[in-house]
Amino acid sequence: MSTSTPEQPVILPLGLTSLIVRFGLTARPELTVAVRAFVADLTSDPIAGVAQVAGSLTTVMVEVDGDSAVRAGVTKALQERLDARDWSKVTRPDPLRRWTIPIAFGDAYGPDLTKAAGATGLSDTDAVAELCAQEVEVLTLGFAPGQAYLGFLPERWDIPRMSAINPSVPAGALILAIRQVIIFTNENPTGWHHIGQSGFLPFALDRTEPILLRAGDVLRFEAVASSEMASILADNADGLGRAKLEVLR
């Protein structure tokens, strides 16, 4: 029986001024942990010539401040950092913060819930119960300011995007695909399943803290009735949607 070989991190060019450290091609829990650990390593012990680092689900972008000689030196230093540790065995740190966010699932607030639940083999009720029993982590921010990719859900939630694009889902919508969920920061089209609605707006430019979520935060969903969500949305000046934040340590 053949066994798969773990992917090894590779350094690739990105335009004229940056590099990409790629830990893998497909988002998996262990890769997101490695990405966050590598970003933390580069932030706490900077490499000369590096202007900025930013992590995604599977890669770290490294912006270089200098010419080709500086870039060559940064590439060498990055490789030395990669070789110094087995990044596939990094331990996930305990979260610093936990959010509890009210969500109205199904019906007009989540028209794709039944389709998504059916793809997992669960009833709508059991699907909502399982989603609310999970504690999902902010894996990375991307696509739009402050928008978080949350995961990972159990493997049966590894369902593909929809075959057609939904032309518009509202800000605060909870959408799902490929073992991940997202709370939309703005009204947008999407190919992901719209399964619920919150009043939680992860990004609002006029707030003292425009971006609410941070990589490593964890979220829990609290199912509420459609009538309660209507009340939340009607009185939501702060854009929190009655979410609660706990500082864990």
C-alpha positions in Angstrom: 0.0 0.0 0.0 1.4 3.4 -1.0 1.4 6.3 1.4 1.3 9.9 0.5 4.3 12.1 1.2 3.5 15.4 3.1 3.9 18.5 0.9 7.1 20.4 1.6 7.0 24.2 1.8 8.4 25.9 -1.4 9.4 29.4 -2.1 8.1 31.0 -5.3 8.5 34.4 -6.9 5.6 36.8 -6.8 6.0 39.7 -9.2 9.1 41.8 -9.0 9.1 42.6 -5.3 7.6 39.7 -3.4 7.9 36.0 -2.6 5.3 33.3 -1.8 6.1 30.6 0.7 3.6 27.8 -0.2 2.9 25.2 2.4 0.4 23.3 0.2 -2.1 23.5 -2.6 -5.3 22.6 -0.7 -6.5 24.2 2.6 -6.2 21.7 5.5 -6.1 22.2 9.3 -2.4 21.5 9.7 -1.5 23.9 6.9 -3.3 26.8 8.4 -1.5 26.2 11.7 1.9 26.1 9.9 1.1 29.3 8.0 0.2 31.1 11.2 3.3 29.8 13.0 5.5 30.9 10.1 4.0 34.4 10.1 4.5 34.6 13.8 8.2 33.5 13.4 8.9 36.1 10.8 7.1 38.8 12.8 8.9 38.1 16.1 12.3 37.7 14.5 12.3 39.7 11.2 14.5 39.0 8.3 16.6 41.9 7.0 15.0 43.2 3.8 11.5 42.0 4.5 9.0 44.9 4.4 5.8 42.9 5.1 4.4 39.4 5.6 0.8 38.2 5.3 -0.7 34.8 5.6 -3.5 33.1 3.7 -5.0 29.6 4.1 -2.0 27.8 2.6 0.7 30.5 1.8 2.7 33.3 3.3 3.4 36.4 1.2 6.7 38.1 1.9 7.3 41.5 0.4 10.9 42.4 -0.1 12.2 45.9 0.2 15.3 46.0 -2.0 16.9 44.9 -5.3 17.5 41.4 -6.7 20.5 40.9 -4.4 18.3 41.7 -1.3 15.7 39.3 -2.7 18.2 36.6 -3.1 19.3 37.1 0.5 15.7 37.0 1.8 15.1 33.8 -0.2 18.1 32.1 1.4 17.1 33.3 4.9 13.5 32.0 4.3 14.8 28.6 3.3 17.0 28.4 6.4 13.9 29.2 8.5 11.9 26.5 6.7 14.7 23.9 7.1 15.1 24.6 10.8 11.8 23.2 11.9 9.2 20.6 10.9 6.3 22.9 10.1 3.9 20.0 9.6 4.1 19.2 13.3 3.4 22.7 14.7 0.9 22.6 17.6 -2.2 24.8 17.3 -2.1 27.5 20.0 -5.0 28.0 22.3 -7.3 30.8 21.2 -7.1 34.2 22.9 -10.7 35.3 22.1 -14.1 33.6 21.6 -17.1 35.2 19.8 -20.7 33.9 20.2 -22.8 35.1 17.3 -26.6 34.8 16.9 -27.6 33.3 13.6 -31.1 32.7 12.1 -30.8 29.5 10.0 -32.9 28.6 7.0 -36.1 30.0 5.5 -35.6 33.5 4.1 -32.5 34.1 6.2 -30.8 30.9 4.9 -32.4 29.7 1.6 -29.7 27.2 0.8 -29.7 25.4 4.2 -31.7 22.4 3.1 -29.5 21.9 0.0 -26.3 22.1 2.1 -27.7 19.9 4.9 -28.8 17.3 2.3 -25.3 17.1 0.9 -24.1 16.1 4.4 -26.8 13.5 4.9 -28.3 15.5 7.8 -31.8 17.0 8.3 -32.0 20.8 8.6 -32.5 20.5 12.4 -29.5 18.2 12.8 -27.4 20.3 10.6 -28.1 23.4 12.6 -27.4 21.6 15.8 -24.1 20.3 14.5 -23.0 23.7 13.3 -23.9 25.3 16.6 -21.9 22.6 18.5 -18.7 23.5 16.6 -16.2 26.1 17.6 -14.7 27.4 14.3 -11.5 29.3 14.1 -10.6 32.4 12.1 -8.2 30.8 9.7 -7.3 34.0 7.7 -8.8 37.2 6.5 -9.3 37.8 2.8 -11.5 38.5 -0.3 -12.8 41.7 1.4 -11.7 43.9 4.3 -12.1 42.0 7.5 -13.8 39.0 6.0 -12.8 35.8 7.8 -12.5 32.3 6.5 -13.7 30.0 9.3 -13.1 26.4 9.8 -12.7 23.6 9.7 -16.0 21.8 10.0 -16.2 17.9 10.2 -15.3 16.2 6.9 -18.9 15.5 5.9 -19.2 19.3 5.4 -16.7 19.2 2.6 -19.3 20.0 0.1 -18.6 21.9 -3.2 -19.6 25.3 -4.1 -23.0 25.6 -5.9 -23.1 25.2 -9.7 -24.7 28.6 -10.1 -23.9 32.0 -8.7 -26.3 33.6 -6.3 -26.4 37.2 -7.5 -26.6 38.7 -4.1 -26.4 37.8 -0.4 -26.6 40.5 2.3 -23.9 41.6 4.7 -23.9 39.4 7.7 -24.9 36.3 5.7 -23.5 33.0 6.8 -22.3 31.0 3.8 -20.8 27.6 3.6 -18.7 25.3 1.3 -15.6 23.1 1.4 -15.6 22.6 5.3 -15.5 26.4 5.8 -18.0 29.1 6.7 -17.8 32.9 6.1 -19.8 35.8 7.4 -20.0 38.3 4.6 -18.8 41.8 5.3 -20.8 43.3 2.5 -23.6 42.5 0.1 -22.0 40.3 -2.6 -22.6 37.6 -5.2 -21.4 34.1 -4.2 -21.3 30.5 -5.3 -21.3 29.3 -1.7 -24.4 28.1 0.1 -26.3 30.8 2.0 -27.5 29.0 5.1 -28.1 31.7 7.7 -28.1 35.4 8.6 -26.5 37.4 11.4 -26.4 41.1 12.3 -22.6 40.7 12.8 -20.6 43.0 10.4 -17.0 42.0 10.6 -15.9 45.3 8.9 -17.4 48.8 9.3 -15.2 51.7 8.5 -16.9 54.1 10.9 -16.3 52.0 14.0 -13.5 52.7 16.4 -12.3 49.1 15.6 -13.2 48.6 11.9 -12.1 45.0 11.7 -13.5 42.8 14.5 -12.0 39.4 13.8 -8.4 38.3 14.1 -6.7 35.2 12.9 -6.8 32.6 15.7 -10.2 33.9 17.2 -12.8 31.2 17.6 -16.5 31.6 16.9 -19.6 29.8 18.2 -23.0 30.2 16.5 -26.2 30.5 18.5 -29.4 29.7 16.6 -32.2 32.2 17.0 -35.7 32.5 15.6 -36.4 34.5 12.4 -38.4 37.0 14.5 -35.5 37.6 16.9 -33.1 38.1 13.9 -35.6 40.7 12.5 -35.3 42.5 15.9 -31.5 42.3 15.8 -31.3 43.7 12.3 -33.7 46.5 13.2 -31.6 47.7 16.1 -28.0 47.1 15.0 -26.2 50.5 15.0 -22.9 49.0 16.3 -22.9 46.2 13.7 -22.3 43.6 16.3 -25.7 41.9 15.9 -25.7 41.2 19.7 -22.5 39.1 19.4 -20.6 38.5 22.6 -16.8 38.5 23.0 -14.9 36.6 25.7 -11.2 37.2 26.2 -9.8 33.7 27.2 -6.3 34.6 28.3 
